[in-house]
Amino acid sequence: MHQVASIDWKAIREDFPILREQAHGHPLIYFDSAATSQKPRAVLDALRNYYEHENANVHRGLHELSSRATEAYEKSRQRVASYLNAPNANEIVFTRGTTESINLVAQAWGAKFLRDGDVVLLTEMEHHSNLVPWQLLAERTGAHLRFVPVCDDGTLALDRLSSLLTPEVKLFAFTHVSNSLGTINPVRELCEKARAVGALTLVDAAQSAGHMPIDVRELDCDFLAFSGHKMCGPTGIGALYGRAEILDSMPPWHGGGEMIVSVTLEKSAFKKAPHRFEAGTPNIAGAIGLAAAIDYIERIGRSAIFEHDAQLAGYAIERLAELSAHPHDLTTFADQYGLAMRGGHHCNQPLMRRFGLPGTTRASFYFYNTKEEIDRMIEILHAAARFFS
Amino acid sequence: MTPELEELYQEVILDHSRRPRNFGDLPNAAVRVHGDNPACGDEIHLGVKFGTGGELQDIKFTGHGCAISQASASLMTAKLKGKSRAEAMEMLRAFHDLVTDEMAEAPKMLGDLGVMQGVRKFPQRVKCAMLAWRAVEQALQQSAGQATISTETEFVTS
């Protein structure tokens, strides 16, 4: 791990071929990494190398290539486990991303363990991906949803926790970092309080996994979900961490090849976790690309990345004045100058309603962004403010 | 200022978005339609009163949204007042073509609605421009009562 000051952040930009692109004739300023991050050459090379030298199906071929593919795929699982400091690689299930990881828990765990009258506790700041799966589950099981309110300053109303965390709560699912507000929630404290009433915990780490150190043993959560594409990895790959004993107690959710021990026409016996939850040919290349992304991120260091991102955000907030333009107009305007931001509700419709906003324009930074880009953003925003006033 | 932005946000559009015409409640409306664009958070409440011949005697709106959706609603209400149902439907179709079809010429009947033509270069903004028109389409279909429409109708389940 490096000190933030000793890292040549400008040189890091050279690792990302796409940052040389132009948009509408202007140099691209990519401020939408909270939606998806850009990919360094190391990840692109890993994908190419896999398809050129290792591509075969995993866990079944008795030939050399299949061994290579299986080894690379399972090594990637170990890499994810070490990245999260999970005790065992068997506690890592590969999924398509955060959304699928949460749906896996809602369907496999929820179907078996949730009863009429049970409660799933969420927060008002959840992304739709950590809300809709629970709504569907509640409809199927008769369970209820409860929500920790969000204060005016964008933090969770922690003083309400003790009245919300009653013995009926079987699971507390919450985001680590809010994708709209940037709020960093006190995960360890929340997990501890949930455990005290016997509730399991699920952490949505979509916005944190590539931005700060994560240690599931220290956080002491039961599940943790994240996506590869928001942390320099390819799209279509992510993972679910789950405590081994909990994963092994859960029934399969998708049926098919890879997840069985034996099959007759009448019934099947299933493998243990994680393979029980990975029916069909998995996203082998994606898992390998994710491991390459983890290697890349760890070479820079997650603490350094966190510090760098925080410095950029602090600088931007300092320079931003109040603007009165609709997020949609602002985002369209900025795009014409090569500035890619996200405008809208950010899959946070209830949260937008909570703050009485039609939506927002979000500039989200990653370690390849610079202060100069923020200066340019401020210029563009001032021009927009003049135009729409 | 880029030419695309100048075409999208013409002075007439900015003027209508800052000072929307026919903005307010229509107390004796025959139909009230609540239009919702969940993708943008834009909302419109449209009231329509029909005359003895079935024409759109009065039409007003409230709500909030981006410059395009506000200007579109303002321009639309000004244009549709006094028009027959058939004329209104014809304008709806012509307006939709105007903001979606690269080749469409602005027909004469649309008059100053032609300023919305720049939207066609911004496919993500078509729903903003169409929100008020979708609401009026619903109003024409039901003639009385209340309704809610959404630009994402195809995705909404019961």
Boltz contact constraints between the chains, C-beta under 6 A:
constraints:
  - contact:
      token1: [A, 326]
      token2: [B, 66]
      max_distance: 6.0
  - contact:
      token1: [A, 328]
      token2: [B, 40]
      max_distance: 6.0
  - contact:
      token1: [A, 328]
      token2: [B, 66]
      max_distance: 6.0
  - contact:
      token1: [A, 329]
      token2: [B, 66]
      max_distance: 6.0
  - contact:
      token1: [A, 329]
      token2: [B, 67]
      max_distance: 6.0
  - contact:
      token1: [A, 336]
      token2: [B, 2]
      max_distance: 6.0
  - contact:
      token1: [A, 336]
      token2: [B, 5]
      max_distance: 6.0
  - contact:
      token1: [A, 345]
      token2: [B, 41]
      max_distance: 6.0
  - contact:
      token1: [A, 358]
      token2: [B, 41]
      max_distance: 6.0
  - contact:
      token1: [A, 359]
      token2: [B, 41]
      max_distance: 6.0
